[in-house]
């Protein structure tokens, strides 16, 4: 899919319904640095994806500049309804601090602090 102005909105799953795929770039959560040891650095961005329900899946994507274009070289699922706190590139590793759902918590209201590394 291609984002325009940081967003993508797909067609409804069923004609006339409100449910449709949507993705948006989380502009406040980007980082850059060296991840693969090759020439040039990488850019890391986070995206929120919904399908019309109450969930919002967060995805982390890594981009490289190739032939004057940003190319997606890796993508990872971060989780559903994860609250983002901090994103950085440290020593060749992507570090993401989040608040997520812990054991016994409702999906809406996670309180568990977590550090995810990629």
C-alpha positions in Angstrom: 0.0 0.0 0.0 1.1 3.6 -0.6 0.5 6.3 2.0 -0.5 9.8 0.9 0.2 12.6 3.4 1.0 9.9 5.9 -2.2 7.9 5.6 -4.0 5.1 3.6 -7.7 4.4 3.6 -8.9 1.3 1.8 -12.3 0.4 0.4 -15.0 -0.9 2.8 -14.9 -4.6 3.3 -18.6 -4.8 2.5 -20.2 -2.2 0.2 -21.9 0.5 2.4 -20.3 -0.6 5.6 -18.1 1.6 7.8 -15.4 -1.1 8.3 -12.4 -0.5 6.1 -8.6 -0.9 6.4 -6.8 2.3 7.4 -3.1 2.9 8.2 -1.5 6.1 9.4 2.1 7.1 10.1 2.8 8.1 13.7 4.9 11.1 12.8 6.0 11.9 16.3 7.6 8.4 16.6 10.5 8.1 14.1 14.2 7.5 14.6 17.3 7.0 12.4 20.6 5.3 12.8 22.8 2.5 11.6 21.2 -0.9 11.8 22.9 -3.2 9.2 26.5 -2.1 9.1 26.3 -1.1 5.5 26.7 2.4 4.0 24.2 4.9 5.0 21.7 4.7 7.9 18.2 3.4 8.2 15.0 5.2 9.2 12.6 3.6 11.6 8.9 4.6 11.7 5.8 3.4 13.5 2.4 2.9 11.9 -1.1 2.4 13.3 -3.5 0.1 11.4 -7.2 -0.3 12.0 -9.9 -2.3 10.3 -12.9 -0.3 11.7 -13.2 -2.0 15.1 -11.8 -0.9 18.4 -8.4 -2.4 18.0 -5.4 -0.5 16.6 -2.3 -2.6 15.7 1.0 -0.9 15.8 3.7 -1.9 13.3 7.4 -0.9 13.2 9.0 -0.5 9.8 12.6 0.0 8.8 13.5 1.9 5.6 16.7 2.4 3.6 17.4 4.9 0.9 17.9 3.1 -2.4 18.2 4.9 -5.7 16.9 8.1 -4.1 13.8 6.3 -2.8 12.9 5.1 0.7 12.4 1.3 0.6 10.8 -0.8 3.3 13.3 -3.5 4.3 11.7 -4.9 7.4 8.5 -4.7 9.3 7.5 -6.1 12.7 4.2 -6.2 14.6 4.5 -4.4 17.9 1.0 -5.2 19.3 -2.6 -4.3 19.6 -3.6 -1.1 21.5 0.0 -0.5 22.6 0.7 3.0 24.0 4.0 4.3 22.6 6.5 6.1 24.9 9.9 6.3 23.2 11.6 5.1 20.0 15.4 5.1 19.4 18.2 3.4 17.6 21.0 2.5 20.0 24.1 0.5 19.0 22.5 -1.1 15.9 19.3 -2.0 17.8 15.9 -0.5 17.6 14.6 0.2 21.1 10.9 0.9 21.7 9.4 1.7 25.2 5.7 1.0 25.4 2.8 0.5 27.8 1.0 -2.7 27.0 -1.7 -5.0 28.3 -0.5 -7.2 31.2 -2.0 -10.4 32.5 -5.6 -10.1 33.5 -5.9 -6.5 32.1 -8.6 -5.4 29.6 -7.2 -4.7 26.1 -8.2 -1.1 26.4 -6.4 -0.3 29.5 -2.9 -1.8 29.7 -0.6 -0.7 32.4 2.5 -2.9 31.9 5.7 -1.0 31.0 7.8 -2.9 28.5 10.9 -2.4 26.4 11.0 -4.1 23.0 14.2 -4.5 21.0 14.5 -5.3 17.3 
